[in-house]
Amino acid sequence: MEVLVIGAGLAGVTSAWYLAQAGCRVTVIDRQPGPGMETSFANGGQISVSHPEPWANPAAPATVLRWLGRSDAPLLFRWRADAAQWRWAFSFLRECLPGRTARNTAAIANLAVYSRNELRALREATGIEYEAGTGGILHLFETRRELAHLPAKLHQLQKLGIHGRILDPDEAISLEPALAGLRPRLAGVLHGLDDETGNAHLFCTELAKRAEAAGVRFCLNSILQSFDTINGRITGVRVLDGARRAGVLRADAVVLAAGSYSPEIARPLGIHLPIYPVKGYSITAPILDPDRAPRLSLTDESRRIVCSRLGNHLRVAGTAELNGYNLEPNPARSAAIVKWIEDHLPGAADLGQAEHWCGLRPATPSNVPLIGRTRVDNLFLNTGHGTLGWTLACGSGQALSDIVTGRQPRPDFPFLLDKGR
C-alpha cells in the first residue's frame, strides 16, 4: 500500500514509522526544511501520562474568568472576529460538563498509557537517543486546599492504570534536592511514576532518519496546493517541491497530520475539524549550576508551567494563548516563564543565553485527538493532540497505522473508525 503523510512533526513521523513497519510504502511531505520544526520543536519535554485530565473540566470556566484581563495569565483568550474561535470556545464549555470530562479523561489516559508503552518498545528496539529521562514527573502543589484533593486525584489515576505517589515536602526534597529553596511554600507533591521526559525535536529527527533508512521518502520544503478527487476519494495531491516545481503525488491512502493547520487543509474536502491553534511558549537555557537544576521534571499545577532537564539545558514551558494563527511572540508571556525560573530555580540556568520560542498547539475542545477515518474514503486523521502531542505520539502513530492497514487498534479510545465525519 502506498501512503502519503502530510506533516513531519511528531504525529507525522511516528505515523510514517509505524506504517513502514507494517509494510507500507510511505512518503512524507512538509513545508519545513526538516522534521519537527513547528509544534514539536521546543515543547515542554514531558511525556505526562499522569496528567490525562483535559483543560475542559468543571473547574475551568471559573478559573478562566479569574484570569481574564491578565496578560500573563496561564490561559489567555484574545477575542477575535473569528467564527472558528467562538465555535471552539462554546464547544469547550460544553466539554466542561462532569460526564464529558470523565469520558475524555479516560480516553486520554488509555491512549497515554498505551503510547508510553509503545515508546519504550520503540526505544528498546531501535536504541534511539533523545535525552530521555525516566524518573517521572513531580507535580508541585503550594496550598493546603490543592493538597486536600490529591488522594482523590491519585485514586482516580490508579483506577485508570496510572501509577503515582504523594510526597510531603521533605520526601520531595530528598528525591529532588533542587526543590530545597521551595520548602517554605511547598505543601506537597504528586510523583507521577509512569512519566518520562525527552527532547521531542531530537526524537523526531532521529526517528525520521530511521524511517528514511527503512524506505520512507521525505519531501521537505514542499507546499501542498490542492487535492484531486474522484467519487469521494483522493486520487492525487498537488505539491510544489523545494525548487518550486509542480507535481502530483499518488497514494492509496493519505494521512493528515499537519497539526494546527489540519483544518485549513481538510476544509476544501468538505471536512470541518474542531481544532483551534493554541499558542504556547518555552524557554531553553544552558544549565549554570547542575546542583540547582532539577534532575526530575516539574509541573507547577497552579501556574500551568512545566520544567524538564534536557541534556545540559533546562526547558521551561507553559501558558496557552488563543489568538488565531498569530505567531508573534508576546513578551509578557515569556516574561512570566522567566520570572518562574528566577523564583523557583534561582541560579540554575543562564537566562542571558536563553532561547525563546512559541508555537501553535492543535487543540480540540475536549483535548481528545482526532485519529482514524474520515468521510473521504482514503483520508485518515492523526491530529488535534493539543498539549499532549509528545505524550501521545507513539500510541497515536501505531493506532493510526493499524487503522490504515485494516487492523483493530488496541487501546480503548474513540477512534474514528467509520466514514461519518
C-alpha angles and dihedrals in degrees: 000000000000112000128186117202118200109209133035100214124107093291094048098043094047090047090052092047096052093042090053090048087054090056101262125140103235135196122186123200127192135162092226124085093240143019121280097015099139128036092356094052105087110358125150093279095233128137090197109187090156093063105064097137108109126231086249102078135129093270095050102084094055091044093051091049090052090054097048113123095021113117090200096047115137089238117034126184115202098194112219138176086261119130091198091057093050092047089050092049094051091047089049090056090051091053089056090075110114096242094050092046091053092049093047093046091053092048093050092045093051092051093043094054091046091047093050089052092049091050091053091049091049091048092051094046097047106025089228114176123208107152090277124187121193103183095102133241128289113218108205123215121187104184134061089230091060091044092054090065095052100089091054090045092050091047090053092049091050090052087055092052095256119133127219145136137216117240129194116225095266092050090048093050091047088055095040112023092187087076093065093101090057094056095109094053101034115103098175147316137235110213111207101209097188094054128106139181136217147149102276095194092050090048090050094051094044093048090047089056090052091046091051090050087052091056104271112143118218118204103190128177085036125138121210110225107174148323129254110217136182123185095345095313131108110240098174145000116222114217142170111224128215091280089050092249114151120234144152123239117206125205141158091229135020124207118202109209100149099129116215091001093059094096092055092050094045097044097080087057091058093254117130113197120199093227126127127183114250113193117224130186134213141178124207115195134173114254112252100182116025091198092058095045114086118245091203125059117258133210119194099207098194096049098035092232125139131196128197133178109228111182107298094346139078117226113200117181141166151111127094124228125187104205105132118250093329108136096179107127117244107219092208091060094052091043090057090056092047090051090051091054092048092048099042106028107023114185094008098109139028100246091181088068096042121135113220121209141171130188142171120259115204102232130184116203090250095042086234109128124232110245125164142026132356132200088264099090099232102024118105131185133223103164146097098072096145112189093347101066093116092042094051101032104104096038092049092048094050093045091048090051090051092052095047092049094047100256128129111255112236108224123082097248136132096258116177097248100157130058098247101108 
